[in-house]
């Protein structure tokens, strides 16, 4: 399954993400729509770090991810944290819940992992279908600027204590996508074992995302520069949307 190998290394590659501060930020956004509690849908929850933090904030969290490996890591993390999170193995464009939710979040570029316009529209439609009227949806996306100028055709190397990661990007100017190849090398008794993961991230024009949200029944409250309530800039790398269900 996609991201299953990645799930074993994900937390150590993202240890610079301050999840508690990011949870505080998303709570502030949701509160702008009057949401400070209730059932929260964490889309593309990954290894569950944000699900745990939002549960600590008092939300009843449903974490959704398409990767079994990510969900296994999330299950262990929620157990160790002592919080209750319902974890579902579903893709966000095919969400099927037993009831409605009060709010939803999708952090760290989960929307960029949807491969095209139709998948994004499908995801927004399913989120809207299962959200109560007046509910809030907050999410971030990597911008075209970031794909073109930061990720681009660059390579990155992560030399961690117990593994080595070579990260290679291939930027596609025709559709502003980035093909990402990760190679992991783990040492055991003097022998290196290699595993890998490949996937693509798609960047979309921000006005298009706004239009797709409105088509799905949302009113867009704001589009912000990451971790702020300031307007996006030409060099914004991550844009954050806040929308309210009509």
Helices and strands as residue ranges (DSSP letters): H 4-7, H 10-13, H 19-31, E 38-43, H 49-56, E 59-65, H 68-81, E 85-89, G 92-94, E 101-106, G 110-113, H 117-129, E 131-142, H 144-146, I 147-151, E 155-159, E 163-172, E 177-188, E 191-202, H 206-215, E 218-225, E 238-245
